[in-house]
Structures are given as structure tokens and as C-alpha cells.
Amino acid sequence: MNNNLLIETFLKYIRYELNLSACTVSAYRNDLYQLALFLSPGDAEAFDPASATTSDLRAWMVQLGNNGSGPRSIRRKMQAARAFYKFLMKRGITTANPAADIELAKFKTPLPSYLRPEKMDELLDTPIDTENYHAVLSRTVVMMLYETGIRRAELIDLRDADVDACHGEMKVHGKRNKERIVPFGNELAQAIAAYREARGKQTGITRPVQFFLLPNGKPLYPSSVYRMVHGELTPIGGAPRLSPHVLRHSFASAMLNNGAEINSVKEIMGHESLAATQVYTHITFSELKNNYKHAHPRALKKEVNYGSKD
């Protein structure tokens, strides 16, 4: 089996058997063909995976760094190589994984950006023109992202039949085709009812498949959601990035700050592991420290003079 076919077989495996995202598959494809060209300059098809050594992969890391690749990029490329060789070993094509003993680059993960609840209250308490379909659509999109914590892709894929405003819950199709039930409150339920009425008047579609529809009756797409969210959040500001994912972060921090149990937040957000949710506890602790510094009378003192023991 030639090199190209080996890589493509691996990519099909992680896409259709492991259910990794199309974005991950695309990134791994670029990474592995880049590795093949490094080890067989000018002819990627001549690359023999079994001949690669740990030293070869370390040399690749050095070249990547010299060419301007950052720690995150190098880490992902080595993860791609590690997964590729693990696959080859399972197939009996190689007997060792040269990437297994390479320590991956480490870096400090920044805390997620989020909007404070008072900023979101400022936005969501501002009336909109209910006769303007785009205004109703944009506000409902923002409310759903902030009040349920779902991802942008999940919002786009949301089906009308899966949104139950009467019982305050919806079925969400998450990563790796996993379904989960996400609850929501009365405010969002009322907004959903108003949106559905406006949607019917605007599009003339009485039984749509997708929940969210553009004014022309077509489903939302990633950049349209971003523009709506950015447009709604710009007047209030409050975060470095005004994106759909910031609303997901804001949902998690608001839930934890108000006493939600972390495992419940994990389930609502559809995280694979608790570690993905725990990053938000750092936000809540940071918020706690900030409140302490601004509230406790002793914390407000600028200088402390313990005097002399002499």
C-alpha cells in the first residue's frame, strides 16, 4: 500500500469509525502529508512510514519551530503522527510508534473569554422591534446560545421538532452524533414562541425541518450566526471577542457562579470529560477573588506595617 493510500485509509478510519470532526481530519491530512514531504523531500509517495525514527520526528519538530510554527500547531502535528502510527501498528504495518516517546509541547491555556451577567442583562432587557424578523431572529439566537450553552454548530443543526417550548427542553445533536437533552427557562420559551410566529409570517413555512431559518427560508450557516451575535453584542462589549463561543463560555461561568453542580454543567454542555468543564471553575474562582478584593475591608488596605520587634 503506497503512502497516499495509507494516509487516506487512516483519515477515513478516524472520520467514520472514531467519528472525529471534519476539521480535525482536514488538519491531520495536512500534517501527515507535510511529514511525508519532510521525510521524503520532493516525493511524498516515496515516504516509508516503517523507516521513520523518533530522531526523524524530533528533527521535524525542530524544522517546524524554525519555520514559525507555534507550540499549539506543533503539538497537534505530533498528535497526528502519534495517532497515525498507532493505527499502522494495529494494522501490522509497523512494529513501533516513533512518536510515542516524544514529549508534546506544553503551554499555558488562557482562561476562556466571557461576558458578565450584568452585561447580558443589559442586552437581553433591551426591547427589540418585534415586527423586524431579523431583529427577532438575532435576539433569539443570542438568547439560545447564552441560556443553553449549546455550540454554534448545534444551534445551526437544531431541528424544529426537537425544540419543546411547553416543557422547556430540546434535543441537541452534539459532537460524534451524540444526543443530549438541554433544559431552558420560561424567558427563552416565550422568545421561542414569538420567534416561531415571526418565522411563519416571514417565510410562509409552517412545518420547517430546521428550527432557525434566515429571512429567505434557508437554514443558518456559521458566518451568519457570527454576524448576528457580533452585531447584538457590540453595543455592550465586555469581552475581547464577541463570538458565539463567548456566549457558551458565559453560560458556563454564570451557571457555576450561581451554584450549579459541575457534573450537571458538564452534561448540559455535552463535554466528553469533566476536565473540559473544570476550566470554568478557574473563571469562577477568579470572580470570587475579585469580589473578595473589592468587598472585604481588610483586603482593601494598600499597605501593611507590622512594626519592629526591637
N, C-alpha and C positions, 0 to 999 in steps of 0.2 A: 504494500500500500504506500503510495507516494505521500510526500509531506503535506501537500494541499489537502488531499483526501483525509489524512489523519486529523488535521486541524478541523476540517468541516464536520467530520464524524463526531469529534469531541463537542463541537459547538451545538450540533443537533441534540446530543445527549444532555447537555446542561439546559438547553431550552425546553425540550419536550419531556424529558424524564425527571430532571431536577426542578423544572418549572422556574428557572431563573428568568429575569426580565429581559426583554429585547434589548434594552440599553446595556445591560451587563454583557450580553452575548456580543453585541457590536464592539464594546470596549475590549473584550477578551480577544476577539478576532484581530483587531488592530495590534494588540500587544503580542500575540503569538506570531503573526507574520513579521512583526518587527524583530522578534527574537530570531526567527528563521533567517532573516536577512543579515543579522549581526553575525550569526554562526556560520553562514554560507554566503559571504558577500557577493552580490551580483546575481545570485541564483538561489532563491528561496526554496525551490523544489529539490535542490541537492542536499538540503538540511537533513541530517540523520539524527533523530531525537536520541537514539540509544548511545550516540557518541558524545553527547554533551556532558560536561562535568560541573561540579559545584564551582570550580575555579572559573569556568566559562561564564557561568551566570553571575558570579561576582564581578567579572570584567564587564559584563553587560550593564550591571548596576552603576559601575564607575563611569562608563560612557554616557549613560542616561543622565547622570548628575552633571557631567561636564557639558552636556548639550542643553542644560537648563531645565530638566525635569525636576519637579519638586518632590518632597517626601511622600505626599499622597499618591502622586502618579506612579512613582517607583514602587511603592507598596502594592498598589493594585496590579502592576505588571508582574511582580513576583508572585502574587496570589494566583494570577492567571497561569503562570508557569507551573506553580505547585499543583494546581488542580489538573492541568493538562497531563503532567507526569503521573499523578495518582491514577488518572483514567487509563493511561498507557500501561501502567503496572497491572491494573485489574484485567486488562485485555491480554496480558502476557507479552506485550510488545517490548517492554523494557523491564529490567530487573531492579532498578533503583530510581529514586526520585532525587535528582541533583539539587532541587530547590528546597528540599525538606529541612536541611540544616542551616539555611541562610536566615539570619535574624532579620525580620522585617523592620523597616524604618519606623521609628516611633515619633509621635508629635502630640502636642497638647491639643485636645479637642476644645474649640471655643464653645462657650455656652450658647444655646440657641437664642436668636433674637425673638422678642415677644412684645406684645402691647399690653400695657397695664389696663386693668378692668375699667378704671375711670375714663380712659381714652375710648374704649369700646362703648361704654355707656353714652359718652358724648356723641358718638356716631349713631348708634342704634336708637337713641332717643330723639334724633333729629327727624322731623317729618319729611316724607317724600311725596312727589306728585303721583298719586295712585292712578291717574289717567295716562301716565307715561310708562309704557310697557318696559322699556329699557331700564328705567329707574326701579321699577318693581323687581325685575329680574336681577339686577345688580345687587340690590339690598338683600334679596332672598339668598343669593349665592354667598354673600358675606356672612349672613346670619347662620346659614347651614354649616359653613366651614368653621366658624367660631364656636357655635353651640353644640357641635357634634364631634369636632376634631378629625373628620374624615380627610383623606388625601384629595388632591385635585383630580387625579385620575379616577378615583372612586366616585367623586361628585359628577364627573362627566358621564361615567358609565351607569349612574343611578337610574333605575327603571321606575316608571310611574307606578306600576303595580306594587312595587316594593316599599312605597312610602305610605305609611298608615298614620294619618294625622289624628284619627279618632283615638287610637291607643298610644300615640306618641312614640312610635318606634319605626325603624326602617331596616331593611335587609341590605347589607353592603357587601359587594363583591371585592375582596381585597387582593393582596399580593398572593401569587401562586394559587389563584382561583379559590381562595378560602372565603367562606361566607361568615358574617357575624351580624348580630342584631344590635343596633345602636339606638339607645333611647334619646328622646328630646322633650323639651318642656312646652308649656302652653303658648308662650310667646311665639316660638317657631311654628307650632301647629297652626296658629292663627295666620301667620305670614304665609304658610304653605297654602292654606285655603284661599287667601287673597291672590296669591300668585297663580294658582290653578285657574281661577276665574279670569284673571287678566290674560293668561296664556290662551284660553279658549277663544276670547274675544279677538286677540291679536292674530292667531294663526288659523282659527277655524277648525283646529284638530280637536276632536272630542275624546278620542281614546289613543293618546300618544304612547309610543313604546318607551322613549326616554323621558325622564322627568323634566330636565331642563332643556328648553328649546330657545333658539335665537328668534328674533322677530320674523325671520323668513321661514320659520318652522323647522330649520335644521338643528341638529344637536350642537352643543358647545364643543369647542376644541381648546387645547391648552393655552394658546396665546389670547383667546377671547376671555377666558377666565382670569388670566393675569391682568388684562387691561381693566376688567370690571373691578377687581379687588384693588388694584393700584389707584384707580380713579376714586373709589369710595374712601380709601384710607389716606390719600394725600392731604385732605384738609385737616386731619387730626395729627398726622405724623406720629412720632414717638418711637420709631424703630429704624435702624439703618436700611433695612429692606422692607418694602411694603408689598409682600407677595402672598400668595395663597398659603404657603407653608408657614409663614409667620403666624397666621391665624390658627393653624394646627398647634404650633408651639404655645400660643396664647391660651388656647383651650386647656392644654395640659397643665400649664402653670397655674391657671385660675382654679382648676379642679383641685390640685394638690394644696394650694394656698388656703382653700376653703374646707380642708379636712377630708377630701376623698381618699379612700384606701388605694394604695398604689397598684395593687393587683387588679382592682376594678378599672382604673385608668388604662392599664395595660390591655385589658380585654376590649374596652371601648375603642381604643386606638388601633387595635389589630397588630400589636407588636409581637414578634416571634419570641422574644425573650424579655425578661424583666430588666436586663441591662439597658435596653433601648429606652425604657421608661424612666429609669433611675437618673438619667441625665437631667431630668426636670426637677429632681429633688435638690440639685445644686442651685437652680434658679430660686426655688422656694427658700432655701437656706440663705441665699444672698439677700432676698427680700426681707427675711427675718432679721438679719444683721443690720440692714439699712434702717428698718423700723426701730430696732433697739437703739441705734446710734442717735436717732432723731427724737427718741421718746424718753429714755431713761436719764434722770437728772445727773447721775454720776458720769454717764457716758458722754455728756455734753461738755465736760471740763476739758479745756485745752492743755493745761499743764498740771503736773503733779509734783509737789515739793515734799519729799519725805523728811526733810531736815537733816541734821547731823547728829550722829551718836556721840560726838565728842563733847 
